[in-house]
Amino acid sequence: MPRDLSEQGLVNTRALSIWRPEPGSASGVAPDESLPRLSAHDAQRVAAYLDAGAVVARTTARMPDPWSGDNTARVPLSQRTDGVWRWDDAISYYVRHYHLSPGPQFLDYLRERDFAPQPITAAQVSAVADEVFGNLATPAPQHLLRLDGTQLLPCDTYCTYQGQAFRCDVNASRVKLIVSPGQVIPAGFQAKDARRSFVQSIAYKAVPASEIEAFYEVITTCWYKGDPYSIRRIDGPSLRLSIGGGRRVKRTVPEPPSPSRDEWGHFPNAEVLGIGEIWATIDILEAARLTMAIVPYHLVDGYLKPVRDVTGAGYSVPTADEIFYFPSPAESPYLPPAQALATLRDYLAVHDPSYPTADLHPNRLRDGWQITTTHPVDTLYYIADDNHILAAPTTTPTPQVSSQLSAQFRQRHPAVDPPPVHDTGTDIFD
């Protein structure tokens, strides 16, 4: 929030931040993973604007990226400004690498200016430097849970208590309020480090259900490889998905191809736990048709039910203004193995007619298939889920080709700003 420094003769810039307090991290803060992502186009424009900011303080110091999986110091920390906002280069890093949104207020500000940087004088830069390095303490960033559609939240029950939002567990008479990592622990809550639990928490408090001001069900859905999933957990740039429950019931007719249960079992990033119980871990940029509904609920006879129970069966039917859309790929296609073989044989008949086609076997990769043969060959063919074919020498390690296949697949299916036309407020979210 901007600070009013006009009475002290200082500039009044706004501190742009993607950070939330996280005592468990080396720096004491971590990127706010609940901020929604940008489309590839918007991420490029926002990062370019941030990079064009005037340098307030230059430093060669860098910090590790907690989402990268290693401790290499790679995140830049120089300070910049445009005279109205101030930020560090870490923000442009997370925008560029993970499409992390710096927040709706800043995005509105950029769109009003058509993402065009304005000239800034040396005197303005000096004044911002005085603001940054003066004796005025900058408040620590506060990570507050918001139920207004500006955060990407996993599926769960949420509530408001004493004007603040919490994730919660509900029974007939008591509600367990959960404080997530990065949130400030309010007075009266009991600290408990459960960061490794599926529902991560650092503190909790049990209160009578009668003290809860409002209940909500957050139902966050996406499509992945032709199937609808619910998003159960967010870990930095990764999503943990469940195909069982929490998904939109209304489906496309005709339905797109999707893996069978046996085929899901061969995905390197999926697990089959039983009939209709399939889990997958994906990058957020792979989540097609990413949609979140925040539906008001209330407690009736000890059970949570929608305030608007349109069906009479307790299903969520959100109104149009309760559905929120996030940049995501329009589709996440899946190529069945038989179709992959047929497509490759057609391709070989034209481009490599001497290649043996009588004994081809598809091996599942993350975003397509490796096609092997028992015949001695110098080349192996790979086919992505959108029918693009890649050839590689048989000596090339499969993980290397699979990584290239996935990178090219994502380039062909980037996140875009989706027009909210397929949900009218009449779809069922379960």
Residue pairs with C-beta under 8 A, 6 or more apart in sequence:
1 14
2 12
2 13
2 14
2 15
3 12
3 136
4 12
5 11
5 12
5 131
5 136
6 12
10 127
10 130
10 131
10 134
10 136
11 83
11 124
11 127
11 128
11 130
11 131
13 81
13 83
13 84
13 85
13 86
13 128
13 131
14 84
14 85
14 86
15 85
15 86
15 87
15 138
16 85
16 86
16 87
16 91
16 102
16 103
16 106
17 87
17 91
17 141
18 31
18 32
18 35
18 90
18 91
18 94
18 100
18 102
18 103
19 29
19 30
19 31
19 32
19 141
20 29
20 30
20 31
20 32
20 141
20 143
20 182
20 183
21 28
21 29
21 140
21 141
21 142
21 143
21 182
21 184
22 28
22 29
22 30
22 181
22 182
24 181
24 195
25 66
26 63
26 64
27 63
29 141
30 66
30 181
30 182
31 66
31 67
31 94
31 98
31 100
31 236
32 100
32 143
32 182
33 234
33 235
33 236
33 237
34 145
34 151
34 152
34 153
34 234
35 100
35 101
35 102
35 103
35 151
35 152
36 101
36 150
36 151
36 152
36 326
36 327
37 43
37 98
37 99
37 100
37 101
37 152
37 284
37 285
37 326
37 327
37 328
37 415
38 46
38 95
38 99
38 100
38 101
38 327
38 415
39 99
39 327
39 414
39 415
39 416
39 417
40 99
40 414
40 415
40 416
41 414
41 416
41 417
42 99
42 107
42 327
42 417
43 95
43 96
43 99
44 96
45 110
45 115
46 92
46 95
46 102
46 107
46 110
46 115
47 92
47 95
47 96
48 115
49 82
49 110
49 115
49 117
50 80
50 87
50 89
50 91
50 92
50 95
50 102
51 89
51 92
52 117
53 80
53 81
53 82
53 87
53 117
54 80
54 81
54 82
54 83
54 120
54 124
54 125
55 78
55 79
55 80
55 125
56 79
56 80
56 81
56 86
56 125
56 128
56 129
56 132
57 78
57 79
57 129
57 132
57 133
58 78
59 77
59 78
61 73
61 77
62 73
62 74
62 75
62 76
62 77
63 73
63 75
63 77
63 90
64 70
64 71
64 72
64 73
64 74
64 75
65 72
65 74
65 75
65 93
65 97
66 236
67 98
67 236
67 237
68 74
74 93
75 89
75 90
75 93
75 94
76 88
76 89
76 90
76 93
77 88
77 89
77 90
78 88
78 89
79 86
79 87
79 88
79 89
79 132
80 86
80 87
80 88
80 89
81 87
81 120
81 124
81 125
81 128
82 117
82 118
82 120
83 118
83 120
83 124
83 128
84 109
85 106
85 109
86 128
86 131
86 132
87 102
91 102
94 100
95 101
95 102
98 236
98 237
98 284
99 284
99 285
99 327
99 415
101 107
103 150
104 150
132 138
142 184
143 180
143 182
143 183
143 184
144 164
144 165
144 183
145 151
145 153
145 158
145 164
145 165
145 166
145 167
145 180
145 183
146 165
147 153
147 158
147 160
147 165
147 216
147 218
147 294
148 294
149 292
149 294
149 324
152 220
152 234
152 290
152 292
152 326
153 218
153 220
153 234
153 292
154 218
154 220
154 231
154 232
154 233
154 234
154 240
155 218
155 219
155 220
155 230
155 231
155 232
155 246
156 167
156 199
156 217
156 218
157 167
157 168
157 169
157 170
157 215
157 216
157 217
157 218
157 297
157 304
158 165
158 166
158 167
158 168
158 215
158 216
158 217
158 218
158 294
159 165
159 166
159 168
159 170
159 175
159 177
159 212
159 213
159 214
159 215
159 216
160 166
160 212
160 213
160 214
161 175
161 177
161 207
161 211
161 212
161 213
162 186
162 213
163 213
164 186
166 177
166 178
166 179
167 177
167 178
167 180
167 199
167 201
168 175
168 176
168 177
168 178
168 212
168 215
169 175
169 176
169 178
170 176
170 209
170 215
170 299
170 304
171 302
172 209
172 302
172 303
173 208
173 209
173 302
174 206
174 207
174 208
174 209
175 206
175 207
175 208
175 209
175 211
175 212
176 204
176 205
176 206
177 189
177 204
177 205
177 206
177 207
178 199
178 201
178 203
178 204
179 185
179 186
179 189
179 201
179 202
179 203
179 204
180 200
180 201
180 202
181 195
181 200
181 201
181 202
183 202
185 191
185 202
185 203
186 205
188 205
189 203
189 204
189 205
190 203
190 204
190 205
191 202
191 203
192 201
192 202
192 203
192 204
193 202
194 200
194 201
194 202
195 201
195 202
198 232
198 233
199 233
209 299
212 299
214 296
215 296
215 297
215 298
215 299
215 304
216 294
216 295
216 296
216 297
217 293
217 294
217 295
217 297
217 304
217 306
217 316
218 292
218 293
218 294
218 295
219 230
219 246
219 292
219 293
219 295
219 316
219 318
219 429
219 430
220 230
220 231
220 246
220 290
220 291
220 292
220 293
221 228
221 229
221 230
221 231
221 246
221 247
221 248
221 289
221 290
221 291
221 292
221 293
221 429
222 228
222 229
222 231
222 239
222 241
222 287
222 288
222 289
222 290
222 291
222 328
223 229
223 287
223 288
223 289
223 331
223 332
224 241
224 280
224 282
224 286
224 287
224 288
224 332
225 258
225 259
225 267
225 332
225 333
225 334
225 385
226 255
226 256
226 257
226 258
226 259
226 332
226 333
226 334
227 243
227 258
227 259
227 334
228 243
228 247
228 248
228 251
229 241
229 242
229 243
229 247
229 280
230 241
230 242
230 243
230 245
230 246
230 247
231 239
231 240
231 241
231 287
232 240
232 241
232 242
232 246
233 239
233 240
234 240
234 284
237 283
237 284
237 285
238 281
238 282
238 283
238 284
239 281
239 282
239 283
239 284
239 287
240 279
240 280
240 281
241 279
241 280
241 281
241 282
241 287
242 277
242 278
242 279
243 276
243 277
243 278
243 279
243 280
244 276
244 277
244 278
245 430
246 429
246 430
247 429
247 430
248 291
248 427
248 428
248 429
248 430
249 315
249 427
249 428
249 429
249 430
250 427
250 428
256 331
256 333
256 334
257 333
257 334
257 335
257 336
257 339
258 334
259 267
259 334
259 336
261 272
261 275
261 278
263 336
263 337
263 364
264 270
264 272
264 278
264 280
265 272
266 363
266 364
267 280
267 364
267 366
268 364
268 365
268 366
269 280
269 281
269 282
269 366
270 278
270 279
270 280
270 281
271 278
271 279
271 280
272 278
273 279
284 290
285 328
285 329
285 410
285 414
285 415
286 329
286 332
286 410
287 328
287 329
287 332
288 328
288 329
288 330
288 331
288 332
288 413
289 328
289 329
289 330
289 331
289 418
289 422
290 325
290 326
290 327
290 328
291 323
291 324
291 325
291 326
291 423
292 323
292 324
292 326
293 316
293 318
293 322
293 323
293 324
293 429
294 318
294 322
294 324
295 306
295 307
295 316
295 318
295 322
295 429
296 306
296 307
296 308
296 322
297 304
297 305
297 306
297 307
298 304
298 305
298 307
299 305
305 314
306 314
306 315
306 316
306 317
308 317
308 319
309 315
310 317
311 317
311 428
315 428
315 429
315 430
316 428
316 429
316 430
317 425
317 426
317 427
317 428
317 429
318 425
318 427
318 429
319 425
320 420
320 423
320 424
320 425
321 425
322 425
323 420
323 423
323 425
325 418
325 420
325 423
326 418
327 415
327 416
327 417
327 418
328 415
328 416
328 418
329 413
329 414
329 415
329 416
330 413
330 416
330 418
331 413
332 413
333 385
333 386
333 413
334 385
335 343
335 368
335 369
335 383
335 384
335 385
335 386
335 387
337 362
337 364
337 369
340 362
340 368
340 369
340 371
340 383
341 360
341 362
341 371
343 383
343 387
343 389
344 357
344 360
344 371
344 381
344 383
344 389
345 357
345 360
347 381
347 389
348 355
348 357
348 381
349 357
352 379
355 377
355 379
355 381
356 373
356 375
356 377
359 373
359 374
359 375
360 371
360 372
360 373
361 371
361 372
361 373
362 369
362 370
362 371
363 369
363 370
363 371
363 372
365 382
365 398
365 402
365 405
365 406
366 402
366 405
366 406
367 384
367 385
367 402
367 405
367 406
367 409
367 410
368 382
368 383
368 384
368 385
368 388
368 405
368 409
369 382
369 383
370 380
370 382
370 398
370 401
370 402
371 380
371 381
371 382
371 383
372 380
377 394
378 393
378 394
379 391
379 392
379 393
379 394
380 391
380 392
380 393
380 394
380 396
380 401
381 389
381 390
381 391
382 389
382 390
382 391
382 392
382 401
382 402
382 405
383 389
383 390
384 390
384 405
384 408
384 409
385 409
386 409
386 412
386 413
388 408
388 409
388 412
390 401
390 404
390 405
390 408
392 401
